[in-house]
Amino acid sequence: MGPYYRGTSQSTGAFFDMFYQHPILMLVLVVATIGAGFFLMRGKKSE
């Protein structure tokens, strides 16, 4: 565990560690965030 774990709780460290073990999760998270943002922006324009 590197120095970036110093100021974090154990659950936060485990959360980031999960991304290092499964890089595809980061891609899924980015795609989901972009999709949600696109959906919200599209919904606001139609009103």
C-alpha positions as CSV (number, residue, x, y, z in Angstrom):
1,M,0.0,0.0,0.0
2,G,1.4,3.3,-1.0
3,P,1.4,6.7,0.7
4,Y,-1.9,7.7,-0.9
5,Y,-3.6,5.4,1.8
6,R,-2.4,7.5,4.7
7,G,-5.3,9.9,5.1
8,T,-8.1,7.4,4.1
9,S,-10.2,5.0,6.0
10,Q,-9.8,1.3,5.4
11,S,-13.1,1.1,3.4
12,T,-11.9,3.9,1.1
13,G,-8.6,2.2,0.6
14,A,-10.4,-1.1,-0.3
15,F,-12.6,0.8,-2.7
16,F,-9.6,2.2,-4.6
17,D,-7.8,-1.1,-4.4
18,M,-10.7,-2.7,-6.2
19,F,-10.2,-0.4,-9.1
20,Y,-6.5,-1.3,-9.3
21,Q,-7.4,-5.0,-9.3
22,H,-10.2,-4.6,-11.9
23,P,-9.4,-1.7,-14.3
24,I,-12.5,-2.5,-16.3
25,L,-14.6,-1.1,-13.4
26,M,-13.1,2.3,-14.0
27,L,-14.1,2.2,-17.6
28,V,-17.7,1.2,-16.6
29,L,-17.8,4.0,-14.1
30,V,-16.7,6.6,-16.6
31,V,-19.2,5.4,-19.3
32,A,-22.0,5.3,-16.7
33,T,-21.2,8.9,-15.6
34,I,-21.1,10.2,-19.1
35,G,-24.4,8.4,-19.9
36,A,-26.1,9.8,-16.9
37,G,-24.8,13.3,-17.7
38,F,-26.0,13.0,-21.3
39,F,-29.4,11.7,-20.1
40,L,-29.9,14.6,-17.6
41,M,-28.8,17.3,-20.1
42,R,-31.1,15.9,-22.8
43,G,-34.0,15.9,-20.3
44,K,-33.4,19.5,-19.3
45,K,-33.3,20.7,-22.9
46,S,-36.7,19.2,-23.8
47,E,-38.5,21.1,-21.0
